[in-house]
Amino acid sequence: MLIDRVSRQLLGAPELAPLLRELAAGHDATLAVAQSARPLALAALWARDPRPCLLVVSGEEAADRTARALAAWLGQDSVSRYPERRDRPWADATPDDAVIGARCRAVSRLAAGERCVVVASAHALLRRVPPKGSGYFASSTFAVGEEVPFEDVPALLVGMGYADNGEVDAPGSFHVHGDAVDVFPAQAASPVRIEFFGDEIDRVRRMVASTGQTIGELDAVTVAPCREMAFTDETVARAERALYKAAQESSKTAADLELIRQRAADPSLERYLPQLYGSTASPLEHISQETLVVLAEPRALFDDCMRAYDELSAAAGSARIPLEGLYTSPRELDFGSQQRLSFSSILRAGTGAATAELAVRQPQIAGSDAKLLGRVRQLVADRAAVLFAVPDRAARESLELRFTDESIPVVESLGTSAENNDPQAPPLECGRVTFIDAPVPAGIVIPAASLAVFSVSDLTARTAKNRRRARRVDPTSVTFPFKPGDYVVHATHGIALFAEIVRQEVAGRERDYFLLEYAGGDKLYVPFEQVDRITRYVGPDGASPRLTRLNTADWSRATGKARRSAKKLAFDLVDLYTRRSSVPGYAFSQDTPVQEEMEASFSYELTPDQRSAIADIKADMEARRPMDRLLCGDVGFGKTEVALRAAFKCCQDSKQVMVLCPTTILAQQHFETFFSRFAPFDLKVCVLSRFVTPAQQRRALEGFADGSVDVLIGTHRLLSADVNPYDLGLVIIDEEQRFGVQHKEQLKNMREQVDVLTLSATPIPRTMQMAMSGVRDMSLIMTPPPGRLPVKVTVGEWDPDLVSAAIREELARKGQVYYVSNRVHTIDEAVERVMEAAPEARVGVAHGKMSAREVEDVMLRFQEHEVDVLVATTIIESGIDNPRTNTLIIEDSQRLGLAQLYQLKGRVGRGRVQAYAYFMFPGEVSLTPEATDRLTAINEYQDLGSGMKIAMRDLEIRGAGSLMGAEQHGNLSSVGFDLFTQMLGEAVAEARGETREVEQAEVTINLPADFFLAEEYMPDVDKRVLAYRRLAAAVDLAEIDELQQECEKDFGALPLAGRNLFDRARVRIRAQRLGCTAVSLTNGRLVYQGLEVARPVALKLKERGALVYPKTKKVAYPFHRSEEEVMPAALGVLEQVGGDDELD
């Protein structure tokens, strides 16, 4: 098997020798390694020593992702999931049969000592199960030739939770007839028939569930439990004894006891699990002694479990159900005496607690063919074993040919199937590229093992060139992403839990549905084309919402109230717009030659987004109404240059400019920039800040009042009563969200009179949504400057060795360092830590308690490179622009907000040198969920231009209540942020008297084809959700083409069902444009309803045998090809009618 060869390569790294020794000796061990490498590391260890293994991770999403990655290396049969149950013993929700079956199968495998890897989330282990002494999780094997008392089989199956339903139509059912027992084992794909001759098993055959037909012989079948409790004579009798007294005192308990006697399939009876079995157990008590328990970040697992247990306790208390016996407290969660392996991050293990550390690098092959080939050539030259995981055969052969043409040595492709298992197979060939068919989700490079693994997803090329196409704002980028387990809002049916994407067969064809779970266990299957009606629920305070009850008036009442509130808020918002529109503004002149000369002094080439933003702003300034435009762009993307040109245009008409900044240092930075660019054109720029003397401030105010000062820059000091401009024409506001409420009110009134330009890197989503709805105009700068590199981010515990290495490496390349410690009273201690880490460094200090002169002096020395490391508070988060500073270290980063962290990160990496940012926290501190989310987000969103995602994630973490105000708290709670702002946008348009854009009519597409993205093609459910959302939101064919190209770059050629899915979206868009309402295949003809056809086109269609009915707008086009061609054919007719392409 391939993993045997990979295991020898990976575990041959000298760094792992201590780990292997400890494990071989039966001792516990810790491996410090990045999360991306853990599945491969565990697969390699398991291949070396196959044994029962339980891997515990944090969260169901991580468990699913890890299980898929392990299965890519070990094969699906060697990996099982132990999923979390979402139903609760005190609720009426029906348990998911597949989930319970998977749990029972996983525990059975571990209890039997089977060689496999079971992946579980920590939450999943909290729910208790029948005790070990009950023998409940013992599987039964029925093999041909063995003797089993026939009359005992039904009781045996009932004891494992199976029910005799008269037919075997679902897992967990059985039926006895004649001398045969039909049973549908848990987790099996189909039922089996066990035929007896007396007490001897004569035959075992697979069955077709829908017909009962037998289709194949088996030697044996293993049947595992399918429920986590069973009503046997013994358990029912025990429950009767335990509940007898309570049933005398409570009619509810008496009714439940009667249901137990009747062995009713009622999920609420699971609350009596302790009474049925006398006691309960953690699933961990069932695993065999030889099991290896693997814990990913043990401390985080415990914290995660504590939060979940607290929520369960609160819910159980509300339901008046005791939690004892149903769930295990995290403090009592015992992993027993089994050998334990812990995974930790290298930063967490910085104190030397790890048995071994394994450094991992990212593939870094995306972006261009040259980058890919250069990276592979370098690894081959370094004698590394290079594996390229490409599941699609055609794509694999294409890459093999490409590498061969480039003289890169390639060896024969290796398969990952179990039949290729050969422990004595030769090792991997170093200095060559080996292609494998494993669906590895993402690649890694492990220098110590001379091993590199690449996957097709690593080839994704999202370069600036790809992004510069003219585009509308993708709705999926300004709404919240969602994944299974998240709360969502369906616009028509209300708040639900998004369970999963499920595939169902309809009229003989397969398609994907989004399964939503509502109150009372009700389920709604939403077809993928309607996913645009679903948004992520984000409430006012981040709390879990109450699920909507289907088929009631609850949701209509909630949306009605929210819509009325949105209308009231819209009138308040539009009132300002109306007042501004009624007051005629100043229309600035067109650009002068002097303007063009100033703009030509810019030493860099503008990005396309900058050009577009400048054009928008100048058009606004030349119009008769006051401008109110929001300019969004990431830190360092060139917003200041755009603002400079607007200010200069204002001054060319002898009007004045005010530039408002949130901090003194940013004001000083802007002053220096404006002064250097405007001085050659005889424009006077002044600044009001504590860096200038009172006399200088007085002269600046006098000059601004008499018109001799053209541009005045400052903080909120500019809003004081003594600031009286002579002829103000433009106000530029940098990071408006950082001003206080009172200052924002002054700025709001100012907008009625003059042009206002607001700059923001991470706009609050309310501002973003207001701009999107039309209350404010907006321009986006999403293209980074050429040559800009993303800052490499590291998040972890404070480690003096890492700090020392980071500072010294920066100084070695003649650079400088920001060291942020945001508590003034302990900043001297931070200075000492820096000096201990790098005694040779020249250290300066800056914070808000210092005098203006002291701050100015240290900043000047830092600018002049007389200081190597600047230890400062967040005073530096805005405005410092020093291209030599390319390392940022923040201690106590868990204390800072997400927008602050992002702004600070923007202080480095402003040139073409690779920059590094270290976000560190004390090792002894237990992070709050919010702090964990913030640090995870700053680590996750490392790409250039992530400001908008950061802003949305920040709102998600903090809740939306603080942004909409207290009066909107109830509305946000009842319908969620996204839907409420959508209502607000509609109300704004109505308040303005604007005609709402008519929504495109739905197109009914009924064609005999499968439409879905297979899990085998795109394993990550998050990516499938996003792909479906983008397809549903697409409004033009270019978006469909772009998404398909991305998918094929990441995952290879689309299978037929995937091609049909994309063609279906193309059919929808073309049909909507042509007014077509339905497309179907009837009696050998493609039938189009509502399709108006021009006469010349109608004649062409008739020549091909089509029937055209002008009065009823119906077209029936002959189709006699295979069903695989139905989608391209349906699309071809619409292309012909639309005048695009000739029909084949």
BELUR-V263105 format. One record per residue. N is the residue number from 1. OMEGA is omega as a letter, one per 40 degrees, with the letter a starting at -180 (none if undefined). Layout:
# BELUR-V263105
N;OMEGA / N;OMEGA
This chain:
# BELUR-V263105
1;a / 2;a / 3;i / 4;a / 5;i / 6;a / 7;i / 8;i / 9;a / 10;a / 11;i / 12;i / 13;a / 14;a / 15;a / 16;a / 17;i / 18;i / 19;a / 20;i / 21;a / 22;i / 23;i / 24;a / 25;i / 26;a / 27;i / 28;a / 29;i / 30;i / 31;i / 32;a / 33;a / 34;a / 35;a / 36;a / 37;a / 38;i / 39;i / 40;i / 41;i / 42;i / 43;i / 44;i / 45;a / 46;i / 47;i / 48;a / 49;a / 50;a / 51;i / 52;a / 53;i / 54;i / 55;a / 56;a / 57;a / 58;i / 59;a / 60;i / 61;i / 62;i / 63;i / 64;a / 65;a / 66;i / 67;i / 68;a / 69;i / 70;a / 71;i / 72;a / 73;a / 74;a / 75;a / 76;a / 77;a / 78;a / 79;i / 80;i / 81;i / 82;a / 83;i / 84;i / 85;i / 86;i / 87;a / 88;a / 89;a / 90;a / 91;a / 92;a / 93;i / 94;i / 95;i / 96;a / 97;a / 98;i / 99;a / 100;i / 101;i / 102;i / 103;a / 104;i / 105;a / 106;a / 107;i / 108;a / 109;a / 110;i / 111;a / 112;a / 113;a / 114;i / 115;a / 116;i / 117;i / 118;a / 119;a / 120;i / 121;i / 122;i / 123;a / 124;a / 125;a / 126;a / 127;a / 128;a / 129;i / 130;a / 131;a / 132;a / 133;a / 134;a / 135;a / 136;a / 137;i / 138;i / 139;i / 140;i / 141;i / 142;a / 143;i / 144;i / 145;i / 146;i / 147;i / 148;i / 149;a / 150;a / 151;i / 152;a / 153;i / 154;i / 155;i / 156;a / 157;i / 158;i / 159;i / 160;i / 161;a / 162;a / 163;i / 164;a / 165;a / 166;i / 167;a / 168;a / 169;a / 170;i / 171;i / 172;a / 173;i / 174;i / 175;i / 176;i / 177;a / 178;i / 179;a / 180;i / 181;i / 182;a / 183;i / 184;a / 185;i / 186;i / 187;i / 188;a / 189;a / 190;i / 191;i / 192;i / 193;i / 194;a / 195;a / 196;i / 197;a / 198;i / 199;a / 200;i / 201;a / 202;a / 203;i / 204;a / 205;i / 206;a / 207;i / 208;a / 209;a / 210;a / 211;a / 212;a / 213;i / 214;a / 215;a / 216;a / 217;i / 218;i / 219;a / 220;i / 221;i / 222;a / 223;i / 224;i / 225;a / 226;i / 227;i / 228;i / 229;a / 230;i / 231;i / 232;i / 233;a / 234;a / 235;i / 236;i / 237;i / 238;i / 239;i / 240;i / 241;a / 242;a / 243;a / 244;a / 245;a / 246;a / 247;i / 248;a / 249;a / 250;i / 251;i / 252;i / 253;i / 254;i / 255;i / 256;a / 257;i / 258;i / 259;i / 260;i / 261;i / 262;a / 263;a / 264;i / 265;a / 266;a / 267;a / 268;a / 269;i / 270;i / 271;a / 272;i / 273;i / 274;a / 275;a / 276;a / 277;a / 278;i / 279;i / 280;a / 281;i / 282;i / 283;i / 284;a / 285;a / 286;a / 287;a / 288;a / 289;a / 290;a / 291;i / 292;i / 293;a / 294;a / 295;i / 296;a / 297;a / 298;a / 299;i / 300;i / 301;a / 302;i / 303;a / 304;a / 305;i / 306;i / 307;a / 308;a / 309;i / 310;i / 311;i / 312;i / 313;i / 314;a / 315;i / 316;i / 317;i / 318;a / 319;a / 320;i / 321;i / 322;a / 323;a / 324;a / 325;i / 326;i / 327;i / 328;i / 329;i / 330;i / 331;i / 332;a / 333;a / 334;i / 335;i / 336;a / 337;i / 338;i / 339;a / 340;i / 341;i / 342;i / 343;i / 344;i / 345;i / 346;i / 347;i / 348;a / 349;a / 350;a / 351;a / 352;a / 353;a / 354;i / 355;i / 356;i / 357;a / 358;a / 359;a / 360;i / 361;i / 362;a / 363;i / 364;i / 365;a / 366;i / 367;a / 368;i / 369;a / 370;i / 371;i / 372;a / 373;a / 374;i / 375;a / 376;i / 377;a / 378;i / 379;i / 380;i / 381;i / 382;i / 383;i / 384;i / 385;a / 386;i / 387;i / 388;a / 389;a / 390;a / 391;a / 392;a / 393;a / 394;i / 395;i / 396;a / 397;i / 398;i / 399;i / 400;a / 401;a / 402;i / 403;i / 404;i / 405;a / 406;i / 407;i / 408;a / 409;a / 410;i / 411;a / 412;a / 413;i / 414;i / 415;a / 416;a / 417;a / 418;a / 419;i / 420;a / 421;i / 422;a / 423;a / 424;a / 425;a / 426;i / 427;i / 428;i / 429;i / 430;a / 431;i / 432;i / 433;i / 434;i / 435;i / 436;a / 437;a / 438;i / 439;a / 440;a / 441;a / 442;a / 443;i / 444;i / 445;a / 446;a / 447;a / 448;a / 449;a / 450;a / 451;i / 452;i / 453;i / 454;i / 455;a / 456;i / 457;i / 458;a / 459;a / 460;a / 461;i / 462;a / 463;i / 464;a / 465;a / 466;a / 467;a / 468;i / 469;i / 470;a / 471;i / 472;i / 473;i / 474;a / 475;i / 476;a / 477;i / 478;i / 479;a / 480;i / 481;i / 482;a / 483;i / 484;a / 485;i / 486;i / 487;a / 488;i / 489;i / 490;a / 491;a / 492;a / 493;i / 494;a / 495;a / 496;i / 497;i / 498;a / 499;a / 500;i / 501;a / 502;i / 503;i / 504;i / 505;i / 506;a / 507;i / 508;a / 509;a / 510;i / 511;a / 512;i / 513;i / 514;a / 515;i / 516;i / 517;a / 518;a / 519;i / 520;i / 521;i / 522;a / 523;i / 524;i / 525;a / 526;i / 527;a / 528;a / 529;i / 530;a / 531;i / 532;i / 533;a / 534;i / 535;i / 536;i / 537;i / 538;a / 539;a / 540;a / 541;i / 542;a / 543;i / 544;a / 545;i / 546;a / 547;i / 548;i / 549;i / 550;i / 551;i / 552;i / 553;a / 554;a / 555;a / 556;i / 557;a / 558;a / 559;i / 560;i / 561;a / 562;a / 563;i / 564;i / 565;i / 566;i / 567;i / 568;i / 569;a / 570;i / 571;i / 572;a / 573;a / 574;i / 575;i / 576;i / 577;a / 578;i / 579;i / 580;a / 581;a / 582;i / 583;a / 584;i / 585;i / 586;i / 587;a / 588;a / 589;i / 590;a / 591;i / 592;i / 593;i / 594;i / 595;a / 596;i / 597;i / 598;a / 599;i / 600;i / 601;i / 602;a / 603;i / 604;i / 605;i / 606;i / 607;i / 608;a / 609;i / 610;i / 611;a / 612;i / 613;i / 614;i / 615;i / 616;a / 617;i / 618;i / 619;i / 620;a / 621;a / 622;i / 623;a / 624;a / 625;i / 626;i / 627;i / 628;a / 629;i / 630;i / 631;a / 632;i / 633;a / 634;i / 635;i / 636;a / 637;i / 638;i / 639;a / 640;i / 641;i / 642;i / 643;i / 644;a / 645;i / 646;i / 647;a / 648;i / 649;i / 650;a / 651;i / 652;i / 653;i / 654;i / 655;a / 656;a / 657;i / 658;i / 659;a / 660;a / 661;a / 662;a / 663;i / 664;a / 665;i / 666;i / 667;i / 668;i / 669;i / 670;i / 671;a / 672;i / 673;a / 674;a / 675;a / 676;a / 677;a / 678;a / 679;a / 680;a / 681;i / 682;i / 683;a / 684;i / 685;i / 686;i / 687;i / 688;i / 689;i / 690;i / 691;i / 692;a / 693;i / 694;i / 695;i / 696;i / 697;a / 698;i / 699;i / 700;i / 701;i / 702;i / 703;i / 704;a / 705;a / 706;i / 707;a / 708;i / 709;a / 710;a / 711;i / 712;a / 713;i / 714;i / 715;i / 716;i / 717;a / 718;a / 719;a / 720;a / 721;a / 722;i / 723;a / 724;a / 725;i / 726;a / 727;a / 728;a / 729;a / 730;i / 731;i / 732;a / 733;i / 734;i / 735;a / 736;a / 737;a / 738;i / 739;a / 740;a / 741;a / 742;i / 743;i / 744;i / 745;i / 746;i / 747;a / 748;i / 749;a / 750;a / 751;a / 752;a / 753;a / 754;i / 755;a / 756;i / 757;a / 758;i / 759;i / 760;i / 761;i / 762;a / 763;i / 764;a / 765;i / 766;i / 767;i / 768;a / 769;i / 770;i / 771;a / 772;a / 773;i / 774;i / 775;i / 776;i / 777;a / 778;i / 779;a / 780;i / 781;a / 782;a / 783;i / 784;i / 785;a / 786;i / 787;a / 788;a / 789;i / 790;i / 791;i / 792;a / 793;i / 794;i / 795;i / 796;a / 797;i / 798;a / 799;a / 800;i / 801;i / 802;i / 803;i / 804;a / 805;a / 806;a / 807;a / 808;i / 809;i / 810;i / 811;a / 812;i / 813;i / 814;i / 815;a / 816;a / 817;i / 818;i / 819;a / 820;i / 821;a / 822;i / 823;a / 824;a / 825;i / 826;a / 827;i / 828;i / 829;i / 830;i / 831;i / 832;i / 833;i / 834;a / 835;i / 836;a / 837;a / 838;a / 839;a / 840;a / 841;i / 842;a / 843;i / 844;a / 845;i / 846;i / 847;a / 848;a / 849;i / 850;i / 851;a / 852;a / 853;i / 854;i / 855;a / 856;a / 857;a / 858;i / 859;i / 860;i / 861;i / 862;i / 863;a / 864;i / 865;i / 866;i / 867;i / 868;a / 869;i / 870;i / 871;a / 872;i / 873;i / 874;i / 875;a / 876;a / 877;i / 878;i / 879;a / 880;a / 881;a / 882;a / 883;a / 884;a / 885;a / 886;i / 887;i / 888;i / 889;i / 890;i / 891;a / 892;a / 893;i / 894;a / 895;a / 896;i / 897;a / 898;i / 899;i / 900;i / 901;a / 902;i / 903;i / 904;i / 905;a / 906;i / 907;i / 908;i / 909;a / 910;i / 911;a / 912;i / 913;i / 914;a / 915;a / 916;i / 917;a / 918;i / 919;a / 920;i / 921;a / 922;a / 923;a / 924;a / 925;i / 926;a / 927;i / 928;i / 929;a / 930;i / 931;i / 932;i / 933;a / 934;a / 935;i / 936;a / 937;a / 938;i / 939;a / 940;a / 941;a / 942;a / 943;i / 944;i / 945;a / 946;a / 947;a / 948;i / 949;i / 950;a / 951;i / 952;a / 953;i / 954;i / 955;a / 956;a / 957;a / 958;a / 959;a / 960;a / 961;a / 962;a / 963;a / 964;a / 965;a / 966;a / 967;i / 968;a / 969;a / 970;a / 971;i / 972;a / 973;a / 974;a / 975;i / 976;a / 977;a / 978;a / 979;i / 980;i / 981;i / 982;i / 983;a / 984;i / 985;i / 986;a / 987;i / 988;i / 989;i / 990;a / 991;i / 992;a / 993;a / 994;i / 995;a / 996;i / 997;a / 998;i / 999;i / 1000;i / 1001;i / 1002;i / 1003;i / 1004;a / 1005;a / 1006;a / 1007;a / 1008;a / 1009;i / 1010;i / 1011;i / 1012;i / 1013;a / 1014;i / 1015;a / 1016;i / 1017;a / 1018;a / 1019;a / 1020;a / 1021;i / 1022;a / 1023;i / 1024;i / 1025;a / 1026;i / 1027;i / 1028;i / 1029;a / 1030;i / 1031;a / 1032;a / 1033;a / 1034;i / 1035;i / 1036;a / 1037;a / 1038;i / 1039;i / 1040;a / 1041;a / 1042;a / 1043;i / 1044;i / 1045;i / 1046;a / 1047;a / 1048;i / 1049;a / 1050;a / 1051;a / 1052;a / 1053;i / 1054;i / 1055;a / 1056;a / 1057;i / 1058;i / 1059;i / 1060;a / 1061;a / 1062;i / 1063;i / 1064;i / 1065;i / 1066;i / 1067;i / 1068;a / 1069;a / 1070;a / 1071;i / 1072;a / 1073;a / 1074;i / 1075;a / 1076;a / 1077;a / 1078;i / 1079;a / 1080;i / 1081;a / 1082;i / 1083;i / 1084;i / 1085;i / 1086;a / 1087;a / 1088;i / 1089;i / 1090;a / 1091;i / 1092;a / 1093;i / 1094;a / 1095;i / 1096;i / 1097;i / 1098;i / 1099;i / 1100;a / 1101;i / 1102;i / 1103;i / 1104;i / 1105;a / 1106;i / 1107;a / 1108;a / 1109;a / 1110;a / 1111;a / 1112;a / 1113;a / 1114;i / 1115;i / 1116;a / 1117;a / 1118;i / 1119;a / 1120;i / 1121;a / 1122;a / 1123;i / 1124;a / 1125;a / 1126;a / 1127;i / 1128;i / 1129;i / 1130;i / 1131;a / 1132;i / 1133;i / 1134;i / 1135;i / 1136;a / 1137;i / 1138;i / 1139;a / 1140;a / 1141;i / 1142;i / 1143;i / 1144;none
